[in-house]
């Protein structure tokens, strides 16, 4: 029985990496999930709550691994009547003052994991960087796992604060022992940015692999809308982060237009990250609307399960809609990205507000859209990103085999070096 260490930050990381932890637990391995974000509520996360049913699983915050200040639980001490922004600043100070490389080394010496898994990113950070370095110094394999599914066919042009954009430099990430991708086209991008092809592994998507997808849906609560009546079309609108070339003004105009259609009941799902949310003032304008509501925390998969039609601006949650057999609309005029949805033709394409409404009515009438039935194209998309263009195979088994094999190879190498000495 091996012990595997996972360092996670946010909901998206857990959402995409939980199925890998689940499969390792099924194989009787021990799994430790460590949250780098002290404000993420472990006790309310659906996936973590489920994984806790396995005796080999433990979830905690990084400061609970080994407290550098005796008898002080830093977060419990601070989380009383202080705003999150102030707390984040305080935590950054604590992390730099108390959490040294020696702390990370002691953590790894105590845990003795066979391998460490980090979500996508570099090798730096007050906590992440120290744990990474300690793992490398102790010859513990470190693997980088996808913390989301990137649907963009082009480089992710996210604007910086000063409006400039810089091509990523992945050279330092070559210190990972393996860097896992869901698709070939995103692996190739990273290689162009300096990643060593020898550490790149295309494995497909753990999050959207059917075995986990079925279980995942069973864990979701049922969505109960505030005012829905059975004579309306249930439409869920998934918002994108505005910084990802999304047209916020036009997006709000579409919400306004849909809200005036008496045949539609609209649920707007705000993005879990702050860059894709709506102002309280804007939402207050719908206070008396009987066919519109907003949600941010309710699970997207549950909203999709409730829906008839999903409007998606390029997010990977559209794959969930496809797997659930929902009518998927991509309003391409609301964003400036080229995504796998247009590339494969795996959804209905709308180029203005009127076409969005038309597609919804097409669904209601059960009529074929002008370009034909897009659902015939979903197989290509699923093969590209769920199976990594490798054809149908057990994605979760592939992840586990890679992790275990990396651990075994390093262990064998250490033993051989010890014998030779």
N, C-alpha and C positions, 0 to 999 in steps of 0.2 A: 504494500500500500504506500503510495507516494503522496507528498504534500505539494500543492501548487498554489502559488501566490498571485493574486490579481489586484492590481492597483487601478482604481476607477475614480471618476470625477463626478459625472452628471448622469441624468436619466438616460440619455442616448447611449452612453457607454454601457450601462447595465443592460439596457434593452437589447443591444446587439451582441453582448458577450455572455449574458446569462445562459443561453443555450449551450455554450461550450462548457461552462461550469457544471451545468446539469448533466451533460453526457459524461464528464469525468467522475461526477458523484455516482452516477449509475454504475460505473466501473469500479466502485468501491475506493476511489482515491479520496484524499482529504483536500478540501478547497477552502482557502482563506480569501475573502473579498474585503479589501481595505479601501475605505472611502477617503479620498484626498480632500474632498469638499466637506468641511465641518458642518455645513448647513443643510446637507442633503439628509432627508428623514428616512433612515434605514427601515424604521418600523412600519412605514406606510407604503413602501415599494412592493408592488404585487409580486414581482419576480423573486426578490430577496426573501419575502415572506414564505413563498413556496419552497425555495431552496433550503430554508431553515428546517424543513421537515426531514431532511437527510441528516443522519448523525455525523457525517464527516464535514458538514458545512459550518462556517462561522463568518459573520460579517461584523466589522467594527470600523472605527475611525482610526486614522494613522496615529493620533495622539494616545490611543488606548493600547498600542502595541508595546510601548515601553515609555513610561512617563519620565521625561528628563528632569522634571521638577517634582520631587517626592511629595506625595499626598495632595497634589493639586491636579484636579481634573479641569484643564484649562477651559474647555468649551462649556462645561456645566457652570463654571464660575462666571463666564462672560455672558452667557445667553440669558441675561435677566434685565429686560428693560432697555436694551441698547440696540440701535438700528443695525441692520445687516451691513451697511456700508462702513460704519465705524468698526464693527467687529472684524470685517475683512482686513482692514488696516492693522488692527491689533494682532490678528493672527499672523499676518505677514511679518510683523516685528518679532513675535514669539518664535515663528519658524526659523528666522535667521539667528536669533539669539541663543535658543536652546537646542534646536534640532541640527546638530552637527553631523559630520560624516561618521564620527564615532558612534553616535546614536543609531544610525542606519546599519552600521556594521554589527552592533549588538543585537538589533532586531533580527537580522539575517542569521546570526549565530544561534539565537534562541529558536527561531522557526525551522531552520534547516530545510528550506523548500528545495525540491528537485528542479524547479523552473519558476521563473517570474514572468507574468504577462502584464504588459502595459497597453493602454489604449493608444490609438494613433497620436503621434507627436514626436518631439525630439527627445534629447537625453538630458535636458536641463530642468531647472525648477527647484525651489527651496526644499521640497519634499521628494518629488519625483527624481530629480537629479542625484540626490544623495543615495536614495534606495537603488537607483540604477548603478551608480558607481560601486556601491558596496557589493552588489550582485556580481558585477564583472570582476572585482578584486577577489571574490571567493569562488570564481569559476562556476557560478550558477547561470545557466542559460537564460537569456532575456529575449522574449518574443514580443512583437508589436502586433496587436489585433485591431481590426476595424471597429471604430466607435460610431459608425453610421454607414449608410450606403450612399455613396456619391453618384448621383444620376447624371452629372454633367459630362458631356462629351468633350467640351472645351475646358481650358484652364479655368479654375474657379476664381473669377475676377471679383474679389471682394475688396471694396474700397477701404483704404487706410484712413486715418483721421485727417491727413493732409491731402487726401484725394489721389495720392500716387499708388502705384501697384508695383510689386517687386516679385520677380520669379523666384519660387522657393529654391533653397539650397539644401539638398538632402544628404550631402556628403558625410556629415557627422553622424547621421543615423545609421551608417554602415557598421556602427558598433553593436547594433542589435544582431542577435544570432539568427533571427528569422523575422521577416516583415511580410505580413499576410495581406493579400488583396482578395476582393470578391470577384473582380473582373480583370480581363487581360488589358483592356484599354487604360485602366487606372494604374496598373502595374507599369505599363510602358511609359506613362507620363512621369512616374516617379524615377524610373531609370534615366529618363532625359534630364531630370533634376539632380542626378548624381548618385542615385541609389545603386548599390552593387547588385547586378542581376543574380548573383549566386545566393543571395539571402532572400530573394523575392519568391513568394509562394502564392499561386492563385488557387484559392480554395472554395470560392463561392460564398454565399451568405448563410451564416448560422441563424440569423434572426428570421429569415424568410424560408428556411428549409421546412418542408411540409410537416415533418414529424414534430418539430417544435411549434410551428404555427398552429397546429391543431390544439396542442396542450395550452399554448399561450392564450388562445381565445377562450378556453374553458376557465381560465383564471380571471378573466375580465368581468367586472360588474355589468349589469344591464343598464343601458342608458334610458332614463325616463325624462322626456322633454317636459317643459313647463306647460305648454299650451297646445301641443299637437292634437289635431283631429284627423280622423281616418280618410278624409276626402282630399288631403293634400299630398304632394310629392315631397318625400323627405330628402332634403339636400344638405350635405355637409360640405362646407368650404374650408379647406386646409390652407392657412396662411403661410407664406414663406418669410424668411428673414429679409427685411427690407434691404440690407446691405448686399444681398446676392442678386443685384441688378433687377430688383423687383420695383414695379411702378406703383407706389403706394396710393397716389392720387386716383389712378384708374381703378385700383383694387377697391377703394372705398366707394367709388362711383358704381361699381358692379354690385357691391353689397346693397347700396341704396336702391338700385334698379330691381334686384331680386326681391327686396323687401316689399315692393309695391305689387308684386304678382300674387294674387289671391289663391293661386293653385299651388303655391310653394310654401313649405315650412322650412326655414333656413336656420341651420346651426353653424355658427362661425367658430372654428377652432383656432385660437391664437397659438402662435409658436411657443414652445416651452422655453426658448431662450428670449431674452429681453428685446432683441432686435426684430422680433416679429409680432409685436403686441400692439393693441389699440389703446388709445387714450380713454380715460374714464369719461371725459367730456363727450367724445364721439359716441360711446356706447350709451350714454345717458339719453341721447336723442332717440333711442329705440325703447325707452322705458315703457311706453304704452303700446308698443307693437305687439300684436297677438301671434305673429308668425315668424319672429326672429328672436334668437337668443345666442349668447356668447359663452364660451367656455375655454379654459386654458388647461386645467388640471385633469379633466376627465380623459381617460385613455383613448387615444385615436382609434385603436382597433375596435373598441366597443362602439364608438360613434359610427364607424364604417359599418359594423354589423347591423346597427339600427337603420342605416340610411338606405335609400334607393339609388341615389346619385351622389358621386363624390367629385367635387371640383378641386383640382390639385395643381399647384403652380411649379411642378418639377420636383417636389420632395419625394424621397424614397417611400413615403407612406402610400403613394399611389400603387406600389407593388402589393401592399396589403389589400387594397381595394380590388386589384386584379385577382389575387388569390381567393378573395371572398366572393368573386363573381359579380361585383358591383359595376354600374355604368360609370366609367371614368371620363372626365372632361378635363382637358388641358387648355386653359386660356392663354395661349402663347403670347398674346399681345400684352400681358401683364408682367412679363419678365423678358430679359434680354439674353437668355441662356439657350444653348442647344442641348437637349437632354435625350436620354435613351428612349423616352416616350415618343418623341417625334422621329428619332432615328429608326425605330422599329415599327412605327405606326400602330403602337399597342394601346392607343386610346383615341377618343374623339377629340379633334382639334377645333378650337374656337378662336376666331381672329377679331372678334368684337363682342360687345355686350349682347347684341341681338342674336349672334350665333350661339352664345352660351344658353340663352333662353330657348332657342330653337332646339338645341340638343336635349334639353330637359323635357321639352314637349314631345320630341321624338321618342324618348324613353317612355313617357306616359302613354303614347299611342302605339308603342311597340312597333315602330317603323324603323326601317334601315336608314342610317344617315346617308347624306349625299355621296360620300366617298366609299361607301360599302361598309360591311360589318368589320370593325376594327378588332374584334375579339379573336379573329383568326390569326392575328399577328402577335398575340401575347406569348406564344410558345417561344419565339425568338428572344424576347426580352427575358423571360424566365431562365432560358438556357444561358444567356449572357451573364446575368448577375446573381442568380440563385445557385447555378451549377458551374459558374466560372468557365463557360463555353467547353465544358468537358463531357457534356451529356449527363443523363441521369445517374447519380451515384449518391452514396451516403455522405453528405457534407460534414455532418457532426463527427462521424467516425474518422474522417480525414483530418479534421482539426485535432482530435484527441491523439491520433497516431503520430502526427507531427510533434505535438508537445511532449508526449512520452518518449518518442525516439530521440528528440534533442536532449532530454534529460539523461537517457541511457547512454548516449554516445559520449557526453561530457563526463559522466561517472566512470565509464570504461577508460577514458583517456587519463583521468586523474589516477585511477588504480594502476594503469600501465606505467605512468610516469613515476609513481611511488616505488614500483617494483624495480624499475631501471636504476633508480637512485641507490 
